[in-house]
Amino acid sequence: MRLRFALLLAPGLLTFPAQAQDATSAAISGGDTAWMLIATALVLLMTPALAFFYGGLVRAKNVLNTMMMSFIALGVSGVLWALLGYSLAFGEGSAWVGDLSMALLRGVGLEASGSIPHLLFMAFQGTFAIITAALISGAIVERMQFKAYLWFIALWGLLVYAPVAHWVWGGGWLADLGALDFAGGAVVHVNAAAAAIAAVLFLGPRKDYGRQAMLPHNVPFVLLGAGLLWFGWFGFNGGSALAAGESAALAFVNTMLAPAATLLVWTLLDLGREGKVTAVGAATAIVVGLVAITPAAGFIAPWAALLLGAISALPSYFAILWRPRTRFDDSLDVFAAHGLGGITGALLTGVFAQTSWGGTDGLLFGNPGQFVAQLVSVLAVLLYSGVVSYLILKALSLFMPVRTIARAEAVGLDVVLHGEEAYTDGEGAILLLEHERANGTVPAPAPQPHPATS
Amino acid sequence: MKLIRAIVRPEKLGDVLKALFQAEVHGLTVTHVKGHGGETDLVETYRGTTVKMELHDKVMLDIGVSDHFVEPTVQAILQSARTGEVGDGKIFVIPVEKIYRIRTGEEDEAAVTPVTVTS
């Protein structure tokens, strides 16, 4: 079980980081700190990796917009985490949400939190908040206003991510219930997927959805992203042990085994169905396997990780086949990959977890109560995140357009929203000189020609 | 015999192809081109460099048809490629002196009459 919430000391006790270090340096382990420094960097890399994974899956005219939806979370969610999010998630607070005792990182210094500096723990957690917000974007690509998206992930991080992280890791009610979530099956993946469902329902399908084929414009990007995600996920799961010990080693190995099994089963399903093994399918399988092992990584035996990975391929595989036949335009299948992968992983954690491997005994080892706890945690996160995410979007729509107009969708959001193209050879680009720019930025529109009358 | 050359918005190509196939026009060639059709220029900025994109991506279709196919082909394109805004493109109908089908050596009308592939 994660001990994050137990590690927090009274905030404000140690005012000066230097003093803090002196007072508690005995408790800080060099080895653990080294591993957590690396793990934090690995998890941070997952957000650019996700940008490539998502960016490859959309059309060329929207690739920058899609990638920016991930990249911008590094700024928005990263800053807000330090200012407020961390305190709301890990402050003492109540069973439902933390408090503002550590707002603006007050009292978060170099003192020990477990065996690593408290500040490093905050940063490690921050990388989770960032990627969780970015995950949602896959559901609403190619049709959302960027400004509204910025507001959405800002509010979502504070109103949804922080409380849910508090429930499970900050000593909240799901922790009291005994729900196991090693690295964020519910907090990260089910949470992001529920928000994705809400966002799809709110925004509606893309203009061309179900009418025109919208194909991935760069499949090598998708494979690159999946590969980098796997690499980063060793920090995500291995680092969630918060120390460089046995638990990290188990989580690390399980993070290698489970996606391998998912990939294999996915391949066999592809072979059995069409006789062709697809690259986009393989990349998807890796992500599904990684998602599924996330809640279980440090709690189950390696053989169980293989089994869990294999099983998790099934719901996601068939959901991804079925979903495009509906009007539910979860464009990059956030729910099928992260929702179903996360739910399968969280529930199977309640089946395969073993005390002898660091968890609490699950259903398979005579403790059906653990399965129930897992089920409650999944349902609670789905419900809370889904409802609050929808309300955030509804509220935003009162102040600003949330969806792009059809014309912008046709031209492509890269040019319309970002004023850039991903793949331009520069032909026909005329340099705008200072005096040609009306108001300094936007030039006057070209004169309208007189249409020829026939 | 005419050569119908249409220049349309790239995002409309799918609709145009669908309309053409519904009108039973099956033989065509598509080229990606750039052009200027009087539409408002897009402004792009890359660091300190701000540019006006004078040329817009377009798609050009070349379709060789026999005379009685000219009207259905033109109508199909007109209806499927239109958004109503400046930049929807043009259709040129050009007289053709001679057409050969390379595979068979057929000429003129016979060369642009679709063959049903049986296999």
Contacts between the chains, C-beta under 8 A, distances in Angstrom:
chain1	res1	chain2	res2	distance
A	61	B	11	8.0
A	208	B	14	7.8
A	212	B	14	4.5
A	212	B	15	7.7
A	213	B	14	7.2
A	407	B	83	7.7
A	407	B	85	7.3
A	410	B	9	7.4
A	410	B	11	4.5
A	410	B	83	7.4
A	411	B	11	7.2
A	412	B	11	7.9
A	415	B	42	5.3
A	415	B	44	6.9
A	419	B	42	7.7
A	419	B	43	6.1
A	419	B	44	4.8
A	419	B	45	5.2
A	420	B	44	5.6
A	420	B	45	7.2
A	420	B	46	6.6
A	421	B	44	6.6
A	424	B	44	7.8
A	426	B	51	8.0
A	427	B	34	6.1
A	427	B	55	5.9
A	428	B	34	5.8
A	428	B	36	7.5
A	428	B	53	5.8
A	428	B	54	4.5
A	428	B	55	2.6
A	428	B	56	7.8
A	429	B	44	7.4
A	429	B	51	4.1
A	429	B	52	7.2
A	429	B	53	5.6
A	429	B	54	7.3
A	430	B	51	6.2
A	430	B	52	4.8
A	430	B	53	7.9
A	430	B	54	5.3
A	431	B	49	7.0
A	431	B	50	7.7
A	431	B	51	5.7
A	432	B	43	7.2
A	432	B	50	4.6
A	432	B	51	6.1
A	432	B	52	5.5
A	437	B	50	6.9
A	441	B	50	7.8
A	442	B	43	6.4
A	443	B	41	7.4
A	443	B	43	6.1
A	443	B	52	6.2
A	445	B	40	4.5
A	445	B	41	7.5
A	446	B	38	7.3
A	446	B	39	7.7
A	446	B	40	5.7
A	446	B	41	5.3
A	448	B	38	7.0
A	448	B	86	6.9
A	449	B	38	4.0
A	449	B	86	7.5
